[in-house]
Amino acid sequence: MRELVNHYARDLEEEDLEENLAREISTVKNNQIPLEHYYSACMPEEKFREIYEAYEKWRKENKNSISTI
């Protein structure tokens, strides 16, 4: 998660950004919210969508070696 934040959102200065991002990704996944209908509270929607999509790609590529958030 830290790598995604550093890559996509290094310009954002929010305390607990990684924690908030992980919580929002979990909310989208657990509630099966279509990504285009979710608006992040911790960053601009386009940045959130980029990070979410990168996370999902990474998770699928590494699904045998990770635990989900």
N, C-alpha and C positions, 0 to 999 in steps of 0.2 A: 504494500500500500504506500509505503514511504517513497518508493521509486516512482510510482505513478504521480503522487502529489508533487514531487520534485520536478518531474518532467513536464507535467501539464499545468500545474498551478503554483509554480514557484513565486509568481508575482503576487499571490494572495497572502496577506498577513492576518491570519485568524488563529487565535489560540485554539488548540485541540482540533485543528483542521483534519488530521488523519482520522481521529476518533469519530468526528462528525460525519466525515465522508463514508467511513465504514458503516456507520449506523444508517445513513441514507441508502447506501447500496443494499444493505440488508432489508430495509423497508421496501424498496422496489422489488427485490427478488421474492421476499416472503409474501407480499400482498399481490404479487403478479401484476404490478402496475406497468402498463406500456410505457416505455421510456419517453415517448413523445408527450405523455400526459403528466409527467412528474417534473416538478420545479424545485430545485435544490434551495435550501435555506442557507447553505454555507458558501455557495459560489454561483457564478453565472450559469444558466442552464446549459449553454453550449459546452462549457468546460466540464460540467458534471457528466454530460452525455459522452464526451470524448473519453473521460476517465473510466466511466462505466463500461463502455465498449472495449477499451483496452484491457480492463480487468477481466471481463468475460472471455476475451480472446486468450489472455494469459492463463486463466483458469482452465479452459478447455485444452490448451496445449500441455498443461502440467497437472491434469486431473489425477494422475496416479501418485503424485508426490506432494500434494497439498491437503490441507484441511480448509474447508470453506469458512468464510466469516459469518 
